[in-house]
Amino acid sequence: MVAVSVIAMAVGTGTAALLMAPVALGVMGFGAGGVAAGSTAAGMMSSAAVANGGGVAAGSLVAALQSAGAAGLTSVATVVVGSVGAAAGGAVGWVTSKFRG
């Protein structure tokens, strides 16, 4: 049987992942106005452009992150972020429950 604490951890981290994703994108430099100069996002975009012969490929990680930073997460991305956060939280909750006895 799954402990209530494991379920609570999964729900909490899934929710936190959904709330923190837009914040993390902004901190990295992906925003509504484009990529912030001198940011991590600018470095990623520069590297992607150099590797791709001068432009950022449509559908690449950098393009997807900029899209999410500008317009928000799509419904599919929301489900993925929430699911990954919940799975990670559930795993941590399960492991810690094994050490508490």
C-alpha positions, -999 to 999 in steps of 0.1 A, spaced: 0 0 0 12 35 -8 16 58 22 -3 90 23 29 109 27 41 95 -7 9 106 -24 12 140 -7 48 144 -18 38 135 -54 9 160 -55 30 187 -39 59 185 -62 37 181 -93 20 213 -83 53 231 -75 67 220 -109 37 236 -127 40 268 -107 78 271 -110 82 263 -148 73 298 -160 95 313 -133 124 291 -143 120 301 -179 121 338 -170 151 334 -148 169 316 -177 161 346 -200 132 332 -221 104 358 -220 75 374 -238 98 400 -253 123 374 -266 156 362 -253 172 385 -227 207 397 -237 235 381 -217 213 354 -202 216 317 -202 190 316 -229 211 339 -251 241 316 -247 219 286 -256 205 304 -286 240 314 -297 253 279 -294 223 264 -312 227 290 -341 264 282 -345 258 245 -345 230 249 -370 248 271 -395 235 305 -384 199 299 -373 180 282 -346 161 251 -359 124 251 -356 113 225 -330 147 225 -313 150 227 -275 158 264 -276 129 272 -299 105 252 -276 118 270 -245 114 304 -261 79 296 -273 70 285 -237 86 316 -223 68 339 -247 33 323 -248 33 300 -217 32 262 -216 10 243 -240 -15 218 -225 8 189 -235 38 206 -218 17 213 -187 8 176 -185 44 166 -190 58 191 -164 32 181 -139 37 144 -144 75 145 -142 73 167 -111 48 143 -95 68 112 -104 100 127 -90 82 137 -58 66 103 -55 99 86 -59 115 109 -33 86 103 -9 88 65 -14 125 64 -8 123 86 23 94 64 37 117 34 35 143 51 57 117 62 83 107 27 90 
